Amino acid sequence: MTYREMDEEFHCMKSEFGLTNAQAEVLELLWLKEEEENDGYTDDELEQELGWLHQTLSARRRELVQKGFVKDSGKKRPTRSGRGATVWMSVSGTV
């Protein structure tokens, strides 16, 4: 899928499923990482990428989990502090 196709699909999905701009921004980053590297992000990595506070990012990511767009990949990666953190990915079929 090209970036343009992904962007069009992303905007359609945002409208159809009532995602907020912040939720859509998190989901789009996950899609791009998966498309380019077949990998996801930890909350810590998303916080760094977006420049958001932990409370803001984790709340938006949790909402996406509750809506069925994001899931635990089963992998862990160390955070900046060295703690193991869940790697999040989009749910298959939402990309």
GROMACS elastic network, one bead per residue, 0.5 to 0.9 nm:
[ bonds ]
;  ai    aj funct       b0    kb
    1     4     6  0.82158   500
    1     5     6  0.61878   500
    1     6     6  0.64312   500
    1    35     6  0.80776   500
    2     5     6  0.52056   500
    2     6     6  0.61314   500
    2     7     6  0.85052   500
    3     7     6  0.59483   500
    3     8     6  0.85950   500
    3    32     6  0.82003   500
    4     8     6  0.62168   500
    4     9     6  0.85831   500
    5     8     6  0.51819   500
    5     9     6  0.61426   500
    5    10     6  0.84185   500
    6     9     6  0.50846   500
    6    10     6  0.58924   500
    6    11     6  0.86516   500
    6    28     6  0.87102   500
    6    31     6  0.83134   500
    6    32     6  0.86245   500
    6    95     6  0.77356   500
    7    11     6  0.62760   500
    7    12     6  0.86928   500
    7    28     6  0.82794   500
    8    11     6  0.53022   500
    8    12     6  0.63177   500
    8    13     6  0.86283   500
    9    12     6  0.51627   500
    9    13     6  0.60740   500
    9    14     6  0.85228   500
    9    95     6  0.82976   500
   10    13     6  0.51517   500
   10    14     6  0.60730   500
   10    15     6  0.87668   500
   10    24     6  0.77713   500
   10    27     6  0.86457   500
   10    28     6  0.71156   500
   10    95     6  0.83775   500
   11    14     6  0.50228   500
   11    15     6  0.63900   500
   11    16     6  0.85802   500
   11    24     6  0.84902   500
   12    15     6  0.53706   500
   12    16     6  0.60410   500
   12    17     6  0.85210   500
   13    17     6  0.58007   500
   13    18     6  0.79543   500
   13    19     6  0.79107   500
   13    24     6  0.89038   500
   13    94     6  0.87606   500
   14    17     6  0.55912   500
   14    18     6  0.57129   500
   14    20     6  0.74017   500
   14    21     6  0.81004   500
   14    23     6  0.87774   500
   14    24     6  0.63998   500
   15    18     6  0.52784   500
   15    19     6  0.67788   500
   15    20     6  0.89650   500
   16    19     6  0.80795   500
   19    22     6  0.79827   500
   19    23     6  0.58547   500
   19    24     6  0.59333   500
   19    64     6  0.86460   500
   20    23     6  0.51625   500
   20    24     6  0.60762   500
   20    25     6  0.85263   500
   21    24     6  0.50592   500
   21    25     6  0.60829   500
   21    26     6  0.87819   500
   22    25     6  0.50686   500
   22    26     6  0.64481   500
   22    27     6  0.87385   500
   22    57     6  0.86131   500
   22    60     6  0.68532   500
   23    26     6  0.52950   500
   23    27     6  0.62570   500
   23    28     6  0.86015   500
   23    57     6  0.89284   500
   23    60     6  0.54714   500
   23    61     6  0.70328   500
   23    63     6  0.76857   500
   23    64     6  0.67759   500
   24    27     6  0.50602   500
   24    28     6  0.59552   500
   24    29     6  0.85991   500
   24    64     6  0.89757   500
   25    28     6  0.51637   500
   25    29     6  0.63453   500
   25    30     6  0.88018   500
   25    50     6  0.86675   500
   26    29     6  0.52889   500
   26    30     6  0.64406   500
   26    31     6  0.88075   500
   26    46     6  0.75714   500
   26    50     6  0.83128   500
   26    57     6  0.80649   500
   26    60     6  0.75210   500
   26    61     6  0.69934   500
   26    64     6  0.87073   500
   27    30     6  0.51102   500
   27    31     6  0.62178   500
   27    32     6  0.86999   500
   27    61     6  0.82149   500
   27    64     6  0.78188   500
   27    69     6  0.77694   500
   27    70     6  0.77575   500
   27    89     6  0.87245   500
   27    90     6  0.71172   500
   28    31     6  0.50316   500
   28    32     6  0.61922   500
   28    33     6  0.86632   500
   29    32     6  0.51653   500
   29    33     6  0.62028   500
   29    34     6  0.85750   500
   29    40     6  0.88986   500
   29    41     6  0.85991   500
   29    46     6  0.80960   500
   29    49     6  0.87406   500
   30    33     6  0.52386   500
   30    34     6  0.61240   500
   30    35     6  0.85117   500
   30    39     6  0.82871   500
   30    40     6  0.59354   500
   30    41     6  0.67601   500
   30    46     6  0.87865   500
   30    70     6  0.87149   500
   30    88     6  0.78398   500
   30    89     6  0.61175   500
   30    90     6  0.63783   500
   31    34     6  0.51707   500
   31    35     6  0.60047   500
   31    36     6  0.85604   500
   31    40     6  0.83018   500
   31    89     6  0.78959   500
   31    90     6  0.67343   500
   31    94     6  0.89101   500
   31    95     6  0.63822   500
   32    35     6  0.50538   500
   32    36     6  0.60665   500
   32    37     6  0.82858   500
   33    36     6  0.52269   500
   33    37     6  0.55919   500
   33    38     6  0.66286   500
   33    39     6  0.59797   500
   33    40     6  0.60773   500
   33    41     6  0.77700   500
   33    89     6  0.89397   500
   34    37     6  0.53469   500
   34    40     6  0.59794   500
   34    89     6  0.74578   500
   34    90     6  0.81918   500
   34    95     6  0.89876   500
   35    38     6  0.58331   500
   35    39     6  0.81054   500
   35    95     6  0.87811   500
   36    39     6  0.80559   500
   37    40     6  0.82535   500
   39    73     6  0.89306   500
   39    87     6  0.82765   500
   39    88     6  0.86125   500
   39    89     6  0.72783   500
   40    73     6  0.76949   500
   40    87     6  0.57034   500
   40    88     6  0.53044   500
   40    90     6  0.79794   500
   41    44     6  0.78837   500
   41    45     6  0.57804   500
   41    46     6  0.61355   500
   41    77     6  0.89448   500
   41    86     6  0.81404   500
   41    87     6  0.51428   500
   41    88     6  0.53832   500
   41    89     6  0.69611   500
   42    45     6  0.51437   500
   42    46     6  0.62794   500
   42    47     6  0.85823   500
   42    76     6  0.80011   500
   42    77     6  0.72122   500
   42    78     6  0.86756   500
   42    79     6  0.77799   500
   42    85     6  0.60657   500
   42    86     6  0.56430   500
   42    88     6  0.59072   500
   43    46     6  0.50620   500
   43    47     6  0.60537   500
   43    48     6  0.86536   500
   43    54     6  0.75362   500
   43    57     6  0.69646   500
   43    58     6  0.64309   500
   43    61     6  0.79602   500
   43    79     6  0.86488   500
   43    85     6  0.75560   500
   43    86     6  0.76197   500
   43    87     6  0.76509   500
   43    88     6  0.77642   500
   44    47     6  0.50873   500
   44    48     6  0.63656   500
   44    49     6  0.86899   500
   44    54     6  0.74552   500
   44    57     6  0.88309   500
   44    79     6  0.60254   500
   44    80     6  0.74062   500
   44    85     6  0.79223   500
   45    48     6  0.51546   500
   45    49     6  0.61139   500
   45    50     6  0.86141   500
   45    79     6  0.76383   500
   45    80     6  0.87151   500
   46    50     6  0.59807   500
   46    51     6  0.80222   500
   46    52     6  0.80709   500
   46    57     6  0.73433   500
   47    50     6  0.53778   500
   47    51     6  0.54621   500
   47    52     6  0.50236   500
   47    53     6  0.63652   500
   47    54     6  0.62727   500
   47    56     6  0.86895   500
   47    57     6  0.62453   500
   47    58     6  0.86009   500
   48    51     6  0.51077   500
   48    52     6  0.70439   500
   48    53     6  0.88119   500
   49    52     6  0.81060   500
   50    53     6  0.89681   500
   50    57     6  0.85906   500
   52    55     6  0.82685   500
   52    56     6  0.64081   500
   52    57     6  0.61999   500
   53    56     6  0.53943   500
   53    57     6  0.63291   500
   53    58     6  0.86073   500
   54    57     6  0.52607   500
   54    58     6  0.58758   500
   54    59     6  0.83250   500
   55    58     6  0.54566   500
   55    59     6  0.60882   500
   55    60     6  0.87076   500
   56    59     6  0.54023   500
   56    60     6  0.64036   500
   56    61     6  0.87496   500
   57    60     6  0.52670   500
   57    61     6  0.61089   500
   57    62     6  0.84737   500
   58    61     6  0.50901   500
   58    62     6  0.59263   500
   58    63     6  0.85420   500
   59    62     6  0.50991   500
   59    63     6  0.62445   500
   59    64     6  0.87684   500
   60    63     6  0.51259   500
   60    64     6  0.64157   500
   60    65     6  0.88061   500
   61    64     6  0.50700   500
   61    65     6  0.63292   500
   61    66     6  0.87372   500
   61    70     6  0.74576   500
   61    88     6  0.87017   500
   62    66     6  0.62084   500
   62    67     6  0.86159   500
   62    70     6  0.82880   500
   63    66     6  0.50246   500
   63    67     6  0.61707   500
   63    68     6  0.86439   500
   63    69     6  0.88576   500
   63    70     6  0.88463   500
   64    67     6  0.50189   500
   64    68     6  0.62088   500
   64    69     6  0.52627   500
   64    70     6  0.55303   500
   64    71     6  0.84788   500
   64    90     6  0.89626   500
   65    68     6  0.51123   500
   65    69     6  0.57562   500
   65    71     6  0.58506   500
   65    72     6  0.85465   500
   65    90     6  0.88513   500
   65    91     6  0.89204   500
   66    69     6  0.77052   500
   66    70     6  0.80423   500
   67    70     6  0.78957   500
   68    71     6  0.74122   500
   68    90     6  0.86414   500
   68    91     6  0.69614   500
   69    89     6  0.85659   500
   69    90     6  0.56021   500
   69    91     6  0.52808   500
   69    92     6  0.85318   500
   69    94     6  0.65538   500
   70    88     6  0.66294   500
   70    89     6  0.55982   500
   70    91     6  0.51616   500
   70    92     6  0.89144   500
   70    94     6  0.88549   500
   71    74     6  0.87800   500
   71    87     6  0.87359   500
   71    88     6  0.57429   500
   71    89     6  0.56094   500
   71    90     6  0.60900   500
   71    91     6  0.58678   500
   72    75     6  0.75690   500
   72    86     6  0.65046   500
   72    87     6  0.62349   500
   72    89     6  0.64954   500
   72    90     6  0.87184   500
   73    76     6  0.83387   500
   73    86     6  0.74098   500
   73    87     6  0.57064   500
   73    88     6  0.55045   500
   73    89     6  0.58761   500
   73    90     6  0.87282   500
   74    86     6  0.71910   500
   74    87     6  0.70972   500
   74    88     6  0.83474   500
   75    85     6  0.82354   500
   75    86     6  0.60776   500
   75    87     6  0.54725   500
   75    88     6  0.82685   500
   76    84     6  0.56354   500
   76    85     6  0.50626   500
   76    87     6  0.55377   500
   77    82     6  0.86490   500
   77    83     6  0.79164   500
   77    84     6  0.52677   500
   77    85     6  0.52781   500
   77    86     6  0.66886   500
   77    87     6  0.67248   500
   78    81     6  0.74764   500
   78    83     6  0.51246   500
   78    85     6  0.58596   500
   78    86     6  0.88745   500
   79    83     6  0.53757   500
   79    84     6  0.63202   500
   79    85     6  0.62825   500
   80    83     6  0.76193   500
   82    85     6  0.89206   500
   89    92     6  0.86653   500
   90    93     6  0.83958   500
   90    94     6  0.66699   500
   90    95     6  0.70846   500
   91    94     6  0.57746   500
   91    95     6  0.76451   500
   92    95     6  0.66643   500
